[in-house]
Amino acid sequence: MEIANGIGFVAGTLTTIAFLPQLERTWRTKSADDMSLAMLLTFTTGVFLWLIYGLYLMAWPVIATNAITFVLTLAILVLKIRYQK
């Protein structure tokens, strides 16, 4: 199980940090016009459900990475709504 958790943490970390450049760009430019609101809502909801699933199973790679991804995508979603024209 150690190898599976290690793979889970690496995979989750990579998919989580993929959102950092978008969050930084959205914050810097004060615009998220190129981001689909429907995609952000759907993805953020999906990540939240993955977090709940991880909590149910007590699967720490799923819990940790989806908790961070949820915060990042929620921040992008809030900025998208805030900077909407």
HTML snippet that shows the backbone in 3Dmol.js (N, CA, C, O; Angstrom):
<script src="https://3Dmol.org/build/3Dmol-min.js"></script>
<div id="view" style="width:600px;height:400px;position:relative"></div>
<script>
const pdb = `
ATOM      1  N   MET A   1       0.817  -1.204   0.000  1.00  0.00           N
ATOM      2  CA  MET A   1       0.000   0.000   0.000  1.00  0.00           C
ATOM      3  C   MET A   1       0.858   1.264   0.000  1.00  0.00           C
ATOM      4  O   MET A   1       0.397   2.315  -0.446  1.00  0.00           O
ATOM      5  N   GLU A   2       2.082   1.184   0.486  1.00  0.00           N
ATOM      6  CA  GLU A   2       2.973   2.347   0.503  1.00  0.00           C
ATOM      7  C   GLU A   2       3.206   2.890  -0.906  1.00  0.00           C
ATOM      8  O   GLU A   2       3.181   4.102  -1.118  1.00  0.00           O
ATOM      9  N   ILE A   3       3.432   1.999  -1.865  1.00  0.00           N
ATOM     10  CA  ILE A   3       3.685   2.428  -3.241  1.00  0.00           C
ATOM     11  C   ILE A   3       2.440   3.098  -3.811  1.00  0.00           C
ATOM     12  O   ILE A   3       2.544   4.123  -4.484  1.00  0.00           O
ATOM     13  N   ALA A   4       1.277   2.539  -3.552  1.00  0.00           N
ATOM     14  CA  ALA A   4       0.031   3.121  -4.059  1.00  0.00           C
ATOM     15  C   ALA A   4      -0.180   4.519  -3.482  1.00  0.00           C
ATOM     16  O   ALA A   4      -0.569   5.427  -4.216  1.00  0.00           O
ATOM     17  N   ASN A   5       0.067   4.714  -2.189  1.00  0.00           N
ATOM     18  CA  ASN A   5      -0.066   6.043  -1.591  1.00  0.00           C
ATOM     19  C   ASN A   5       0.948   7.017  -2.171  1.00  0.00           C
ATOM     20  O   ASN A   5       0.626   8.182  -2.401  1.00  0.00           O
ATOM     21  N   GLY A   6       2.160   6.554  -2.407  1.00  0.00           N
ATOM     22  CA  GLY A   6       3.186   7.400  -3.011  1.00  0.00           C
ATOM     23  C   GLY A   6       2.785   7.855  -4.409  1.00  0.00           C
ATOM     24  O   GLY A   6       2.916   9.030  -4.751  1.00  0.00           O
ATOM     25  N   ILE A   7       2.301   6.926  -5.203  1.00  0.00           N
ATOM     26  CA  ILE A   7       1.833   7.266  -6.556  1.00  0.00           C
ATOM     27  C   ILE A   7       0.664   8.239  -6.461  1.00  0.00           C
ATOM     28  O   ILE A   7       0.587   9.198  -7.229  1.00  0.00           O
ATOM     29  N   GLY A   8      -0.245   7.992  -5.520  1.00  0.00           N
ATOM     30  CA  GLY A   8      -1.389   8.892  -5.343  1.00  0.00           C
ATOM     31  C   GLY A   8      -0.967  10.301  -4.967  1.00  0.00           C
ATOM     32  O   GLY A   8      -1.508  11.273  -5.495  1.00  0.00           O
ATOM     33  N   PHE A   9      -0.008  10.421  -4.061  1.00  0.00           N
ATOM     34  CA  PHE A   9       0.471  11.747  -3.668  1.00  0.00           C
ATOM     35  C   PHE A   9       1.176  12.461  -4.821  1.00  0.00           C
ATOM     36  O   PHE A   9       0.972  13.658  -5.019  1.00  0.00           O
ATOM     37  N   VAL A  10       1.993  11.748  -5.575  1.00  0.00           N
ATOM     38  CA  VAL A  10       2.686  12.369  -6.715  1.00  0.00           C
ATOM     39  C   VAL A  10       1.675  12.803  -7.774  1.00  0.00           C
ATOM     40  O   VAL A  10       1.745  13.929  -8.268  1.00  0.00           O
ATOM     41  N   ALA A  11       0.748  11.933  -8.123  1.00  0.00           N
ATOM     42  CA  ALA A  11      -0.271  12.273  -9.129  1.00  0.00           C
ATOM     43  C   ALA A  11      -1.108  13.450  -8.663  1.00  0.00           C
ATOM     44  O   ALA A  11      -1.346  14.387  -9.425  1.00  0.00           O
ATOM     45  N   GLY A  12      -1.553  13.409  -7.423  1.00  0.00           N
ATOM     46  CA  GLY A  12      -2.363  14.497  -6.888  1.00  0.00           C
ATOM     47  C   GLY A  12      -1.607  15.809  -6.820  1.00  0.00           C
ATOM     48  O   GLY A  12      -2.168  16.869  -7.100  1.00  0.00           O
ATOM     49  N   THR A  13      -0.346  15.744  -6.451  1.00  0.00           N
ATOM     50  CA  THR A  13       0.479  16.955  -6.391  1.00  0.00           C
ATOM     51  C   THR A  13       0.624  17.579  -7.772  1.00  0.00           C
ATOM     52  O   THR A  13       0.490  18.793  -7.923  1.00  0.00           O
ATOM     53  N   LEU A  14       0.892  16.765  -8.765  1.00  0.00           N
ATOM     54  CA  LEU A  14       1.053  17.292 -10.131  1.00  0.00           C
ATOM     55  C   LEU A  14      -0.237  17.925 -10.642  1.00  0.00           C
ATOM     56  O   LEU A  14      -0.201  19.005 -11.233  1.00  0.00           O
ATOM     57  N   THR A  15      -1.366  17.273 -10.424  1.00  0.00           N
ATOM     58  CA  THR A  15      -2.619  17.849 -10.914  1.00  0.00           C
ATOM     59  C   THR A  15      -3.027  19.068 -10.094  1.00  0.00           C
ATOM     60  O   THR A  15      -3.722  19.950 -10.599  1.00  0.00           O
ATOM     61  N   THR A  16      -2.605  19.125  -8.846  1.00  0.00           N
ATOM     62  CA  THR A  16      -2.907  20.286  -8.007  1.00  0.00           C
ATOM     63  C   THR A  16      -2.088  21.498  -8.425  1.00  0.00           C
ATOM     64  O   THR A  16      -2.636  22.587  -8.597  1.00  0.00           O
ATOM     65  N   ILE A  17      -0.784  21.319  -8.590  1.00  0.00           N
ATOM     66  CA  ILE A  17       0.065  22.472  -8.929  1.00  0.00           C
ATOM     67  C   ILE A  17      -0.206  22.983 -10.341  1.00  0.00           C
ATOM     68  O   ILE A  17       0.214  24.086 -10.693  1.00  0.00           O
ATOM     69  N   ALA A  18      -0.899  22.197 -11.143  1.00  0.00           N
ATOM     70  CA  ALA A  18      -1.259  22.659 -12.486  1.00  0.00           C
ATOM     71  C   ALA A  18      -2.146  23.906 -12.433  1.00  0.00           C
ATOM     72  O   ALA A  18      -2.202  24.663 -13.401  1.00  0.00           O
ATOM     73  N   PHE A  19      -2.835  24.124 -11.316  1.00  0.00           N
ATOM     74  CA  PHE A  19      -3.723  25.280 -11.196  1.00  0.00           C
ATOM     75  C   PHE A  19      -3.017  26.533 -10.706  1.00  0.00           C
ATOM     76  O   PHE A  19      -3.580  27.624 -10.799  1.00  0.00           O
ATOM     77  N   LEU A  20      -1.813  26.411 -10.194  1.00  0.00           N
ATOM     78  CA  LEU A  20      -1.099  27.587  -9.685  1.00  0.00           C
ATOM     79  C   LEU A  20      -0.839  28.652 -10.757  1.00  0.00           C
ATOM     80  O   LEU A  20      -1.062  29.834 -10.496  1.00  0.00           O
ATOM     81  N   PRO A  21      -0.374  28.272 -11.957  1.00  0.00           N
ATOM     82  CA  PRO A  21      -0.161  29.311 -12.978  1.00  0.00           C
ATOM     83  C   PRO A  21      -1.455  30.048 -13.362  1.00  0.00           C
ATOM     84  O   PRO A  21      -1.438  31.256 -13.601  1.00  0.00           O
ATOM     85  N   GLN A  22      -2.568  29.316 -13.418  1.00  0.00           N
ATOM     86  CA  GLN A  22      -3.838  29.967 -13.768  1.00  0.00           C
ATOM     87  C   GLN A  22      -4.284  30.913 -12.671  1.00  0.00           C
ATOM     88  O   GLN A  22      -4.752  32.016 -12.954  1.00  0.00           O
ATOM     89  N   LEU A  23      -4.146  30.497 -11.426  1.00  0.00           N
ATOM     90  CA  LEU A  23      -4.511  31.364 -10.308  1.00  0.00           C
ATOM     91  C   LEU A  23      -3.632  32.611 -10.300  1.00  0.00           C
ATOM     92  O   LEU A  23      -4.132  33.721 -10.117  1.00  0.00           O
ATOM     93  N   GLU A  24      -2.347  32.439 -10.494  1.00  0.00           N
ATOM     94  CA  GLU A  24      -1.415  33.581 -10.515  1.00  0.00           C
ATOM     95  C   GLU A  24      -1.749  34.532 -11.665  1.00  0.00           C
ATOM     96  O   GLU A  24      -1.738  35.750 -11.485  1.00  0.00           O
ATOM     97  N   ARG A  25      -2.043  33.987 -12.830  1.00  0.00           N
ATOM     98  CA  ARG A  25      -2.377  34.813 -13.996  1.00  0.00           C
ATOM     99  C   ARG A  25      -3.681  35.581 -13.778  1.00  0.00           C
ATOM    100  O   ARG A  25      -3.778  36.766 -14.097  1.00  0.00           O
ATOM    101  N   THR A  26      -4.680  34.889 -13.230  1.00  0.00           N
ATOM    102  CA  THR A  26      -5.967  35.521 -12.975  1.00  0.00           C
ATOM    103  C   THR A  26      -5.809  36.650 -11.966  1.00  0.00           C
ATOM    104  O   THR A  26      -6.387  37.723 -12.136  1.00  0.00           O
ATOM    105  N   TRP A  27      -5.036  36.414 -10.926  1.00  0.00           N
ATOM    106  CA  TRP A  27      -4.789  37.431  -9.893  1.00  0.00           C
ATOM    107  C   TRP A  27      -4.043  38.631 -10.473  1.00  0.00           C
ATOM    108  O   TRP A  27      -4.386  39.783 -10.208  1.00  0.00           O
ATOM    109  N   ARG A  28      -3.003  38.333 -11.280  1.00  0.00           N
ATOM    110  CA  ARG A  28      -2.160  39.393 -11.836  1.00  0.00           C
ATOM    111  C   ARG A  28      -2.897  40.242 -12.862  1.00  0.00           C
ATOM    112  O   ARG A  28      -2.781  41.468 -12.845  1.00  0.00           O
ATOM    113  N   THR A  29      -3.653  39.610 -13.754  1.00  0.00           N
ATOM    114  CA  THR A  29      -4.319  40.347 -14.833  1.00  0.00           C
ATOM    115  C   THR A  29      -5.691  40.881 -14.429  1.00  0.00           C
ATOM    116  O   THR A  29      -6.283  41.686 -15.148  1.00  0.00           O
ATOM    117  N   LYS A  30      -6.194  40.438 -13.286  1.00  0.00           N
ATOM    118  CA  LYS A  30      -7.541  40.815 -12.825  1.00  0.00           C
ATOM    119  C   LYS A  30      -8.598  40.448 -13.858  1.00  0.00           C
ATOM    120  O   LYS A  30      -9.591  41.153 -14.034  1.00  0.00           O
ATOM    121  N   SER A  31      -8.360  39.320 -14.541  1.00  0.00           N
ATOM    122  CA  SER A  31      -9.288  38.864 -15.571  1.00  0.00           C
ATOM    123  C   SER A  31      -9.264  37.339 -15.637  1.00  0.00           C
ATOM    124  O   SER A  31      -8.210  36.708 -15.548  1.00  0.00           O
ATOM    125  N   ALA A  32     -10.443  36.774 -15.796  1.00  0.00           N
ATOM    126  CA  ALA A  32     -10.566  35.337 -16.023  1.00  0.00           C
ATOM    127  C   ALA A  32     -11.505  35.103 -17.192  1.00  0.00           C
ATOM    128  O   ALA A  32     -12.216  34.100 -17.249  1.00  0.00           O
ATOM    129  N   ASP A  33     -11.496  36.055 -18.129  1.00  0.00           N
ATOM    130  CA  ASP A  33     -12.390  35.960 -19.285  1.00  0.00           C
ATOM    131  C   ASP A  33     -12.153  34.699 -20.108  1.00  0.00           C
ATOM    132  O   ASP A  33     -13.073  34.178 -20.738  1.00  0.00           O
ATOM    133  N   ASP A  34     -10.913  34.213 -20.098  1.00  0.00           N
ATOM    134  CA  ASP A  34     -10.592  33.033 -20.896  1.00  0.00           C
ATOM    135  C   ASP A  34     -10.968  31.730 -20.194  1.00  0.00           C
ATOM    136  O   ASP A  34     -10.784  30.650 -20.756  1.00  0.00           O
ATOM    137  N   MET A  35     -11.488  31.824 -18.979  1.00  0.00           N
ATOM    138  CA  MET A  35     -11.906  30.637 -18.229  1.00  0.00           C
ATOM    139  C   MET A  35     -13.421  30.496 -18.318  1.00  0.00           C
ATOM    140  O   MET A  35     -14.154  31.464 -18.122  1.00  0.00           O
ATOM    141  N   SER A  36     -13.875  29.308 -18.608  1.00  0.00           N
ATOM    142  CA  SER A  36     -15.302  29.034 -18.694  1.00  0.00           C
ATOM    143  C   SER A  36     -15.892  28.917 -17.288  1.00  0.00           C
ATOM    144  O   SER A  36     -15.404  28.134 -16.472  1.00  0.00           O
ATOM    145  N   LEU A  37     -16.930  29.685 -17.008  1.00  0.00           N
ATOM    146  CA  LEU A  37     -17.602  29.618 -15.713  1.00  0.00           C
ATOM    147  C   LEU A  37     -18.212  28.233 -15.504  1.00  0.00           C
ATOM    148  O   LEU A  37     -18.145  27.690 -14.401  1.00  0.00           O
ATOM    149  N   ALA A  38     -18.800  27.665 -16.541  1.00  0.00           N
ATOM    150  CA  ALA A  38     -19.397  26.329 -16.430  1.00  0.00           C
ATOM    151  C   ALA A  38     -18.332  25.285 -16.098  1.00  0.00           C
ATOM    152  O   ALA A  38     -18.571  24.404 -15.273  1.00  0.00           O
ATOM    153  N   MET A  39     -17.164  25.374 -16.728  1.00  0.00           N
ATOM    154  CA  MET A  39     -16.083  24.437 -16.444  1.00  0.00           C
ATOM    155  C   MET A  39     -15.606  24.598 -15.012  1.00  0.00           C
ATOM    156  O   MET A  39     -15.395  23.603 -14.317  1.00  0.00           O
ATOM    157  N   LEU A  40     -15.432  25.832 -14.559  1.00  0.00           N
ATOM    158  CA  LEU A  40     -14.967  26.066 -13.190  1.00  0.00           C
ATOM    159  C   LEU A  40     -15.958  25.547 -12.156  1.00  0.00           C
ATOM    160  O   LEU A  40     -15.561  24.928 -11.169  1.00  0.00           O
ATOM    161  N   LEU A  41     -17.238  25.795 -12.376  1.00  0.00           N
ATOM    162  CA  LEU A  41     -18.266  25.300 -11.455  1.00  0.00           C
ATOM    163  C   LEU A  41     -18.292  23.772 -11.422  1.00  0.00           C
ATOM    164  O   LEU A  41     -18.352  23.167 -10.352  1.00  0.00           O
ATOM    165  N   THR A  42     -18.245  23.164 -12.590  1.00  0.00           N
ATOM    166  CA  THR A  42     -18.271  21.714 -12.687  1.00  0.00           C
ATOM    167  C   THR A  42     -17.033  21.097 -12.059  1.00  0.00           C
ATOM    168  O   THR A  42     -17.132  20.141 -11.290  1.00  0.00           O
ATOM    169  N   PHE A  43     -15.873  21.641 -12.386  1.00  0.00           N
ATOM    170  CA  PHE A  43     -14.624  21.083 -11.874  1.00  0.00           C
ATOM    171  C   PHE A  43     -14.512  21.261 -10.367  1.00  0.00           C
ATOM    172  O   PHE A  43     -14.122  20.329  -9.663  1.00  0.00           O
ATOM    173  N   THR A  44     -14.846  22.440  -9.862  1.00  0.00           N
ATOM    174  CA  THR A  44     -14.772  22.698  -8.426  1.00  0.00           C
ATOM    175  C   THR A  44     -15.721  21.776  -7.665  1.00  0.00           C
ATOM    176  O   THR A  44     -15.368  21.261  -6.604  1.00  0.00           O
ATOM    177  N   THR A  45     -16.905  21.568  -8.195  1.00  0.00           N
ATOM    178  CA  THR A  45     -17.848  20.641  -7.572  1.00  0.00           C
ATOM    179  C   THR A  45     -17.300  19.217  -7.582  1.00  0.00           C
ATOM    180  O   THR A  45     -17.398  18.501  -6.586  1.00  0.00           O
ATOM    181  N   GLY A  46     -16.725  18.814  -8.706  1.00  0.00           N
ATOM    182  CA  GLY A  46     -16.138  17.478  -8.804  1.00  0.00           C
ATOM    183  C   GLY A  46     -14.999  17.270  -7.820  1.00  0.00           C
ATOM    184  O   GLY A  46     -14.902  16.212  -7.197  1.00  0.00           O
ATOM    185  N   VAL A  47     -14.141  18.266  -7.676  1.00  0.00           N
ATOM    186  CA  VAL A  47     -13.026  18.176  -6.735  1.00  0.00           C
ATOM    187  C   VAL A  47     -13.554  18.086  -5.300  1.00  0.00           C
ATOM    188  O   VAL A  47     -13.013  17.337  -4.486  1.00  0.00           O
ATOM    189  N   PHE A  48     -14.602  18.842  -4.992  1.00  0.00           N
ATOM    190  CA  PHE A  48     -15.200  18.778  -3.661  1.00  0.00           C
ATOM    191  C   PHE A  48     -15.743  17.375  -3.390  1.00  0.00           C
ATOM    192  O   PHE A  48     -15.578  16.842  -2.293  1.00  0.00           O
ATOM    193  N   LEU A  49     -16.386  16.786  -4.384  1.00  0.00           N
ATOM    194  CA  LEU A  49     -16.914  15.432  -4.217  1.00  0.00           C
ATOM    195  C   LEU A  49     -15.790  14.409  -4.069  1.00  0.00           C
ATOM    196  O   LEU A  49     -15.940  13.448  -3.314  1.00  0.00           O
ATOM    197  N   TRP A  50     -14.665  14.590  -4.773  1.00  0.00           N
ATOM    198  CA  TRP A  50     -13.500  13.725  -4.586  1.00  0.00           C
ATOM    199  C   TRP A  50     -12.979  13.850  -3.157  1.00  0.00           C
ATOM    200  O   TRP A  50     -12.563  12.861  -2.555  1.00  0.00           O
ATOM    201  N   LEU A  51     -13.003  15.057  -2.622  1.00  0.00           N
ATOM    202  CA  LEU A  51     -12.573  15.281  -1.245  1.00  0.00           C
ATOM    203  C   LEU A  51     -13.477  14.515  -0.271  1.00  0.00           C
ATOM    204  O   LEU A  51     -12.989  13.849   0.641  1.00  0.00           O
ATOM    205  N   ILE A  52     -14.781  14.613  -0.469  1.00  0.00           N
ATOM    206  CA  ILE A  52     -15.733  13.885   0.374  1.00  0.00           C
ATOM    207  C   ILE A  52     -15.489  12.378   0.258  1.00  0.00           C
ATOM    208  O   ILE A  52     -15.491  11.665   1.261  1.00  0.00           O
ATOM    209  N   TYR A  53     -15.283  11.910  -0.950  1.00  0.00           N
ATOM    210  CA  TYR A  53     -14.995  10.496  -1.204  1.00  0.00           C
ATOM    211  C   TYR A  53     -13.734  10.068  -0.456  1.00  0.00           C
ATOM    212  O   TYR A  53     -13.719   9.022   0.192  1.00  0.00           O
ATOM    213  N   GLY A  54     -12.686  10.867  -0.545  1.00  0.00           N
ATOM    214  CA  GLY A  54     -11.443  10.572   0.153  1.00  0.00           C
ATOM    215  C   GLY A  54     -11.632  10.524   1.655  1.00  0.00           C
ATOM    216  O   GLY A  54     -11.069   9.663   2.330  1.00  0.00           O
ATOM    217  N   LEU A  55     -12.426  11.451   2.181  1.00  0.00           N
ATOM    218  CA  LEU A  55     -12.710  11.453   3.615  1.00  0.00           C
ATOM    219  C   LEU A  55     -13.475  10.194   4.018  1.00  0.00           C
ATOM    220  O   LEU A  55     -13.210   9.601   5.064  1.00  0.00           O
ATOM    221  N   TYR A  56     -14.398   9.809   3.198  1.00  0.00           N
ATOM    222  CA  TYR A  56     -15.182   8.593   3.472  1.00  0.00           C
ATOM    223  C   TYR A  56     -14.286   7.366   3.555  1.00  0.00           C
ATOM    224  O   TYR A  56     -14.460   6.514   4.426  1.00  0.00           O
ATOM    225  N   LEU A  57     -13.313   7.284   2.629  1.00  0.00           N
ATOM    226  CA  LEU A  57     -12.407   6.136   2.592  1.00  0.00           C
ATOM    227  C   LEU A  57     -11.176   6.319   3.472  1.00  0.00           C
ATOM    228  O   LEU A  57     -10.403   5.380   3.664  1.00  0.00           O
ATOM    229  N   MET A  58     -10.990   7.535   4.011  1.00  0.00           N
ATOM    230  CA  MET A  58      -9.775   7.890   4.754  1.00  0.00           C
ATOM    231  C   MET A  58      -8.528   7.651   3.889  1.00  0.00           C
ATOM    232  O   MET A  58      -7.520   7.127   4.363  1.00  0.00           O
ATOM    233  N   ALA A  59      -8.615   8.039   2.635  1.00  0.00           N
ATOM    234  CA  ALA A  59      -7.519   7.904   1.672  1.00  0.00           C
ATOM    235  C   ALA A  59      -6.753   9.229   1.638  1.00  0.00           C
ATOM    236  O   ALA A  59      -7.160  10.176   0.965  1.00  0.00           O
ATOM    237  N   TRP A  60      -5.647   9.280   2.367  1.00  0.00           N
ATOM    238  CA  TRP A  60      -4.930  10.542   2.550  1.00  0.00           C
ATOM    239  C   TRP A  60      -4.418  11.184   1.266  1.00  0.00           C
ATOM    240  O   TRP A  60      -4.446  12.411   1.175  1.00  0.00           O
ATOM    241  N   PRO A  61      -3.953  10.437   0.270  1.00  0.00           N
ATOM    242  CA  PRO A  61      -3.562  11.113  -0.972  1.00  0.00           C
ATOM    243  C   PRO A  61      -4.748  11.838  -1.622  1.00  0.00           C
ATOM    244  O   PRO A  61      -4.590  12.939  -2.149  1.00  0.00           O
ATOM    245  N   VAL A  62      -5.915  11.229  -1.584  1.00  0.00           N
ATOM    246  CA  VAL A  62      -7.119  11.837  -2.166  1.00  0.00           C
ATOM    247  C   VAL A  62      -7.559  13.041  -1.325  1.00  0.00           C
ATOM    248  O   VAL A  62      -7.937  14.075  -1.876  1.00  0.00           O
ATOM    249  N   ILE A  63      -7.512  12.911  -0.020  1.00  0.00           N
ATOM    250  CA  ILE A  63      -7.933  13.990   0.871  1.00  0.00           C
ATOM    251  C   ILE A  63      -7.018  15.201   0.723  1.00  0.00           C
ATOM    252  O   ILE A  63      -7.488  16.312   0.477  1.00  0.00           O
ATOM    253  N   ALA A  64      -5.730  14.991   0.872  1.00  0.00           N
ATOM    254  CA  ALA A  64      -4.776  16.107   0.878  1.00  0.00           C
ATOM    255  C   ALA A  64      -4.760  16.859  -0.446  1.00  0.00           C
ATOM    256  O   ALA A  64      -4.857  18.085  -0.475  1.00  0.00           O
ATOM    257  N   THR A  65      -4.639  16.120  -1.532  1.00  0.00           N
ATOM    258  CA  THR A  65      -4.502  16.798  -2.820  1.00  0.00           C
ATOM    259  C   THR A  65      -5.804  17.454  -3.271  1.00  0.00           C
ATOM    260  O   THR A  65      -5.779  18.530  -3.869  1.00  0.00           O
ATOM    261  N   ASN A  66      -6.928  16.824  -2.993  1.00  0.00           N
ATOM    262  CA  ASN A  66      -8.198  17.427  -3.392  1.00  0.00           C
ATOM    263  C   ASN A  66      -8.592  18.588  -2.498  1.00  0.00           C
ATOM    264  O   ASN A  66      -9.287  19.497  -2.952  1.00  0.00           O
ATOM    265  N   ALA A  67      -8.176  18.587  -1.256  1.00  0.00           N
ATOM    266  CA  ALA A  67      -8.432  19.737  -0.389  1.00  0.00           C
ATOM    267  C   ALA A  67      -7.693  20.961  -0.922  1.00  0.00           C
ATOM    268  O   ALA A  67      -8.255  22.055  -0.980  1.00  0.00           O
ATOM    269  N   ILE A  68      -6.442  20.775  -1.307  1.00  0.00           N
ATOM    270  CA  ILE A  68      -5.656  21.893  -1.848  1.00  0.00           C
ATOM    271  C   ILE A  68      -6.201  22.317  -3.205  1.00  0.00           C
ATOM    272  O   ILE A  68      -6.346  23.511  -3.467  1.00  0.00           O
ATOM    273  N   THR A  69      -6.504  21.356  -4.068  1.00  0.00           N
ATOM    274  CA  THR A  69      -7.053  21.679  -5.388  1.00  0.00           C
ATOM    275  C   THR A  69      -8.382  22.413  -5.246  1.00  0.00           C
ATOM    276  O   THR A  69      -8.652  23.351  -5.997  1.00  0.00           O
ATOM    277  N   PHE A  70      -9.213  22.000  -4.295  1.00  0.00           N
ATOM    278  CA  PHE A  70     -10.490  22.671  -4.064  1.00  0.00           C
ATOM    279  C   PHE A  70     -10.272  24.138  -3.701  1.00  0.00           C
ATOM    280  O   PHE A  70     -10.963  25.014  -4.222  1.00  0.00           O
ATOM    281  N   VAL A  71      -9.332  24.409  -2.824  1.00  0.00           N
ATOM    282  CA  VAL A  71      -9.043  25.796  -2.428  1.00  0.00           C
ATOM    283  C   VAL A  71      -8.565  26.601  -3.641  1.00  0.00           C
ATOM    284  O   VAL A  71      -9.003  27.734  -3.843  1.00  0.00           O
ATOM    285  N   LEU A  72      -7.680  26.028  -4.439  1.00  0.00           N
ATOM    286  CA  LEU A  72      -7.162  26.738  -5.614  1.00  0.00           C
ATOM    287  C   LEU A  72      -8.254  27.009  -6.641  1.00  0.00           C
ATOM    288  O   LEU A  72      -8.377  28.128  -7.140  1.00  0.00           O
ATOM    289  N   THR A  73      -9.047  25.988  -6.957  1.00  0.00           N
ATOM    290  CA  THR A  73     -10.087  26.180  -7.973  1.00  0.00           C
ATOM    291  C   THR A  73     -11.211  27.080  -7.457  1.00  0.00           C
ATOM    292  O   THR A  73     -11.809  27.830  -8.228  1.00  0.00           O
ATOM    293  N   LEU A  74     -11.495  27.007  -6.167  1.00  0.00           N
ATOM    294  CA  LEU A  74     -12.485  27.904  -5.585  1.00  0.00           C
ATOM    295  C   LEU A  74     -11.995  29.353  -5.661  1.00  0.00           C
ATOM    296  O   LEU A  74     -12.780  30.262  -5.930  1.00  0.00           O
ATOM    297  N   ALA A  75     -10.709  29.563  -5.425  1.00  0.00           N
ATOM    298  CA  ALA A  75     -10.142  30.916  -5.540  1.00  0.00           C
ATOM    299  C   ALA A  75     -10.264  31.434  -6.972  1.00  0.00           C
ATOM    300  O   ALA A  75     -10.627  32.591  -7.185  1.00  0.00           O
ATOM    301  N   ILE A  76      -9.964  30.585  -7.948  1.00  0.00           N
ATOM    302  CA  ILE A  76     -10.099  30.997  -9.351  1.00  0.00           C
ATOM    303  C   ILE A  76     -11.562  31.297  -9.660  1.00  0.00           C
ATOM    304  O   ILE A  76     -11.859  32.276 -10.346  1.00  0.00           O
ATOM    305  N   LEU A  77     -12.468  30.478  -9.170  1.00  0.00           N
ATOM    306  CA  LEU A  77     -13.902  30.688  -9.387  1.00  0.00           C
ATOM    307  C   LEU A  77     -14.357  32.013  -8.777  1.00  0.00           C
ATOM    308  O   LEU A  77     -15.096  32.768  -9.410  1.00  0.00           O
ATOM    309  N   VAL A  78     -13.922  32.293  -7.563  1.00  0.00           N
ATOM    310  CA  VAL A  78     -14.285  33.560  -6.916  1.00  0.00           C
ATOM    311  C   VAL A  78     -13.728  34.745  -7.710  1.00  0.00           C
ATOM    312  O   VAL A  78     -14.424  35.740  -7.908  1.00  0.00           O
ATOM    313  N   LEU A  79     -12.492  34.640  -8.159  1.00  0.00           N
ATOM    314  CA  LEU A  79     -11.905  35.723  -8.955  1.00  0.00           C
ATOM    315  C   LEU A  79     -12.624  35.869 -10.292  1.00  0.00           C
ATOM    316  O   LEU A  79     -12.822  36.985 -10.772  1.00  0.00           O
ATOM    317  N   LYS A  80     -13.011  34.761 -10.890  1.00  0.00           N
ATOM    318  CA  LYS A  80     -13.766  34.808 -12.155  1.00  0.00           C
ATOM    319  C   LYS A  80     -15.044  35.597 -11.969  1.00  0.00           C
ATOM    320  O   LYS A  80     -15.366  36.462 -12.784  1.00  0.00           O
ATOM    321  N   ILE A  81     -15.772  35.312 -10.912  1.00  0.00           N
ATOM    322  CA  ILE A  81     -17.031  36.009 -10.640  1.00  0.00           C
ATOM    323  C   ILE A  81     -16.768  37.473 -10.288  1.00  0.00           C
ATOM    324  O   ILE A  81     -17.475  38.369 -10.748  1.00  0.00           O
ATOM    325  N   ARG A  82     -15.752  37.702  -9.475  1.00  0.00           N
ATOM    326  CA  ARG A  82     -15.421  39.063  -9.036  1.00  0.00           C
ATOM    327  C   ARG A  82     -14.985  39.968 -10.190  1.00  0.00           C
ATOM    328  O   ARG A  82     -15.364  41.138 -10.237  1.00  0.00           O
ATOM    329  N   TYR A  83     -14.196  39.438 -11.112  1.00  0.00           N
ATOM    330  CA  TYR A  83     -13.666  40.248 -12.204  1.00  0.00           C
ATOM    331  C   TYR A  83     -14.540  40.212 -13.453  1.00  0.00           C
ATOM    332  O   TYR A  83     -14.166  40.777 -14.481  1.00  0.00           O
ATOM    333  N   GLN A  84     -15.701  39.555 -13.382  1.00  0.00           N
ATOM    334  CA  GLN A  84     -16.576  39.476 -14.546  1.00  0.00           C
ATOM    335  C   GLN A  84     -17.009  40.870 -14.988  1.00  0.00           C
ATOM    336  O   GLN A  84     -17.302  41.740 -14.168  1.00  0.00           O
ATOM    337  N   LYS A  85     -17.040  41.053 -16.282  1.00  0.00           N
ATOM    338  CA  LYS A  85     -17.416  42.368 -16.833  1.00  0.00           C
ATOM    339  C   LYS A  85     -18.889  42.446 -17.060  1.00  0.00           C
ATOM    340  O   LYS A  85     -19.389  43.473 -17.519  1.00  0.00           O
TER     341      LYS A  85
END
`;
const viewer = $3Dmol.createViewer("view");
viewer.addModel(pdb, "pdb");
viewer.setStyle({}, {cartoon: {color: "spectrum"}});
viewer.zoomTo();
viewer.render();
</script>
